[in-house]
Amino acid sequence: MRTILQKSRGSSVSCVGPGLGMSMAKRFGSEGFRVALVSRSDARHEGYLKELAAQGIDATAYAADVTDRARLKSVLAEIAGDSDIEVAYYGPGPTQQPIPLTEIDSTTAQSAFDWVWPAVDMVHEVLPAMLDRGTGALLFAGGLSSVRPMPMLGHLALPSAALRNYAVTLNAALADRGVYAATLTIGRLIERGDIHAMVTADPGRFGSLEGRTLDPDDLAATAWEMYRARDRAEAVFDLFSG
């Protein structure tokens, strides 16, 4: 999970990593939100918090494996106990290696959805209070395989499509209830993230990244504008569309 964002009148929660998660925290934090960072390990939290503090952003950090439903619920409750959660952002990537669709059975397919269920659990925990207040936002980030066939991603394309559908359907379901839901559908490598670091460390294997990357600050800026305007359910960043 990346970041949960909180504002002076509420909070922003974010699943956090060094790429898009931190960019989301910085962007919403710069707009006056308090920020609560959530990630599987606390190994990077000190550095994240120092970086945010240097920019005048009030932030806290929590260690939680979001697939642990009890732990996730506990952390979200602790964050909400400090201030209302105004924005919740969920954007982790799957940890599995892709298995070709031509080789999978239903058990293998089901295993790929392990990173979708925490999104549902997160919404289950934070949405009731948002609806009671009549304000709030649920933001997600997923992959381009949700809208474009990408066989190289194998069984991992299935949960990507499910997460996108969940986000855009939430947008429609909440349209007249004061709560906004939307997703970033990303088809390029996100700079400064862990996957970007892995790829750039092995150019012989992965080749040139020219024209294949996105600045996470630009993605976070788009997310902020979507949050403010609330006029669309999705922004698509398509590597193949030129």
C-alpha positions in Angstrom: 0.0 0.0 0.0 1.3 3.5 -0.7 0.0 6.6 1.0 -3.0 7.7 3.0 -3.4 11.4 2.9 -4.8 13.6 5.6 -5.7 17.3 5.5 -5.8 19.8 8.3 -9.5 19.1 8.4 -8.8 15.5 7.6 -6.1 13.1 6.4 -4.6 11.5 3.4 -3.4 7.9 3.5 -1.0 6.6 0.9 0.6 3.2 0.2 4.2 4.4 -0.1 7.2 3.7 -2.2 10.0 5.9 -3.5 8.3 6.6 -6.8 4.6 7.4 -7.1 3.7 6.9 -3.5 6.1 9.6 -2.3 5.1 11.9 -5.1 1.4 11.5 -4.1 2.4 12.3 -0.5 4.4 15.4 -1.5 1.7 16.7 -3.8 -1.2 16.3 -1.4 1.0 17.3 1.5 1.9 20.6 -0.3 -1.8 21.3 -0.6 -2.3 21.2 3.2 -3.0 17.6 3.8 -1.5 15.7 6.7 0.0 12.5 5.3 0.0 8.9 6.7 2.3 6.6 4.9 1.7 2.8 4.9 4.1 0.2 3.7 5.0 -3.4 4.3 8.3 -2.5 6.1 9.4 0.5 8.1 12.9 0.3 6.8 12.5 3.4 4.6 10.2 5.4 6.9 12.8 7.5 8.6 14.1 8.8 5.2 10.6 9.3 3.9 9.5 11.3 6.9 12.7 13.5 6.9 12.1 14.2 3.2 8.5 15.3 3.8 9.4 17.3 6.9 12.0 19.2 4.9 9.2 20.3 2.6 7.0 21.4 5.6 4.7 18.4 5.3 3.2 16.9 8.5 3.5 13.1 8.1 3.4 9.8 10.0 4.3 6.3 8.9 2.9 2.9 9.7 4.2 -0.6 8.9 1.5 -3.0 7.6 1.3 -5.8 5.1 -2.0 -4.8 3.6 -2.8 -8.4 2.8 -3.1 -8.9 6.6 -6.7 -7.7 7.0 -6.6 -7.3 10.8 -3.4 -5.2 10.7 -4.7 -3.1 7.8 -8.0 -2.4 9.8 -6.0 -1.5 12.9 -3.7 0.9 11.1 -6.6 2.7 9.3 -8.5 3.0 12.6 -5.4 4.5 14.3 -5.1 7.0 11.4 -8.7 7.9 11.5 -8.5 8.3 15.3 -6.2 11.3 14.7 -8.2 13.0 12.0 -10.8 12.2 9.4 -9.4 10.4 6.3 -10.2 12.7 3.4 -8.2 10.9 0.7 -7.1 7.3 0.5 -4.6 6.2 -2.2 -3.9 2.6 -3.1 -1.4 1.7 -5.7 0.9 -1.2 -5.0 2.1 -3.5 -7.7 1.9 -7.3 -7.6 4.8 -9.2 -6.1 4.4 -12.3 -8.3 6.2 -13.1 -11.5 3.9 -13.3 -14.5 2.8 -16.8 -15.6 1.6 -17.2 -19.2 -2.2 -17.3 -19.6 -1.8 -20.4 -21.7 -0.4 -22.2 -18.7 -2.6 -21.2 -15.7 -5.5 -22.9 -14.0 -8.1 -21.3 -11.8 -6.0 -21.6 -8.6 -3.1 -19.7 -10.2 -5.4 -17.1 -11.6 -7.0 -16.5 -8.1 -3.5 -16.1 -6.6 -2.9 -13.0 -8.7 -5.8 -11.2 -7.1 -4.0 -11.0 -3.7 -3.1 -7.4 -4.3 -6.7 -6.4 -5.3 -8.4 -7.5 -2.1 -6.6 -5.0 0.1 -8.0 -2.2 -2.0 -11.5 -3.5 -1.3 -10.7 -3.9 2.4 -9.3 -0.3 2.5 -12.5 1.1 1.0 -14.6 -1.0 3.3 -12.9 0.7 6.3 -12.7 4.3 5.2 -15.8 4.7 3.0 -18.5 4.7 5.7 -17.1 7.8 7.4 -16.7 9.6 4.1 -20.3 8.9 3.3 -21.4 10.2 6.7 -19.5 13.4 6.1 -20.5 13.6 2.5 -16.9 14.2 1.4 -13.8 12.2 0.6 -11.9 10.5 -2.2 -10.6 7.1 -3.1 -7.7 7.1 -5.6 -6.1 4.0 -7.2 -3.2 3.3 -9.6 -3.1 0.3 -11.9 -1.6 -1.1 -15.1 -2.3 -0.6 -18.8 -3.1 -4.3 -19.2 -6.5 -3.4 -17.8 -7.4 -1.7 -21.0 -4.9 -3.1 -23.6 -4.1 -6.7 -24.2 -0.5 -7.3 -22.9 0.1 -11.1 -23.1 3.6 -10.7 -21.6 2.0 -9.9 -18.2 0.3 -13.3 -18.2 -2.0 -13.9 -15.2 -1.2 -10.5 -13.7 -3.3 -8.8 -16.4 -6.4 -10.2 -14.7 -6.3 -8.4 -11.4 -5.2 -5.2 -13.2 -8.5 -5.2 -15.1 -10.4 -6.0 -11.9 -8.9 -3.1 -9.9 -9.7 -0.7 -12.8 -13.2 -1.9 -13.0 -13.6 -1.6 -9.3 -12.4 2.0 -9.3 -14.5 3.3 -12.2 -17.6 1.5 -11.0 -17.1 3.0 -7.5 -16.9 6.4 -9.3 -20.3 5.8 -10.8 -21.8 4.4 -7.6 -20.7 7.3 -5.5 -21.3 10.1 -8.1 -24.2 11.7 -6.1 -23.0 11.0 -2.6 -20.1 13.4 -2.2 -17.3 10.9 -2.4 -15.0 10.7 -5.5 -13.3 7.6 -6.8 -10.8 7.5 -9.7 -7.8 5.6 -11.1 -4.6 6.2 -12.9 -4.0 3.6 -15.6 -0.3 3.6 -16.2 1.5 2.1 -19.2 5.0 3.4 -18.7 7.8 2.8 -16.2 7.5 5.1 -13.2 10.8 6.9 -12.5 12.4 6.7 -9.0 10.4 3.6 -8.2 11.9 0.2 -7.3 11.1 -1.4 -10.6 12.7 1.6 -12.4 15.8 1.1 -10.3 16.0 -2.6 -11.2 15.6 -1.9 -14.9 18.1 0.9 -15.1 20.6 -1.3 -13.3 20.6 -3.8 -16.1 20.4 -1.9 -19.5 21.8 -5.0 -21.3 18.7 -6.9 -20.4 16.1 -4.2 -20.6 17.5 -1.8 -23.2 17.0 1.9 -23.4 14.2 3.6 -21.4 14.0 6.6 -23.7 10.3 7.5 -24.1 9.3 4.7 -21.8 9.2 6.4 -18.4 6.9 8.8 -16.5 7.8 11.3 -13.8 5.8 10.3 -10.8 5.4 14.0 -9.9 3.5 14.5 -13.1 1.2 11.5 -12.2 0.6 13.0 -8.8 -0.2 16.3 -10.3 -2.8 14.6 -12.5 -4.2 12.9 -9.5 -4.5 16.2 -7.7 -6.3 17.8 -10.6 -8.7 14.9 -10.9 -9.4 15.2 -7.1 -10.1 18.9 -7.5 -12.2 18.7 -10.7 -13.9 15.4 -10.0 -15.0 15.3 -13.7 -13.5 11.9 -14.8 -13.0 8.4 -13.4 -9.7 7.7 -15.1 -6.5 9.1 -16.6 -4.7 6.7 -19.0 -0.9 7.0 -19.6 -0.4 4.7 -22.7 3.2 3.9 -23.8 1.9 2.6 -27.1 -0.3 5.6 -28.1 2.7 7.9 -28.9 
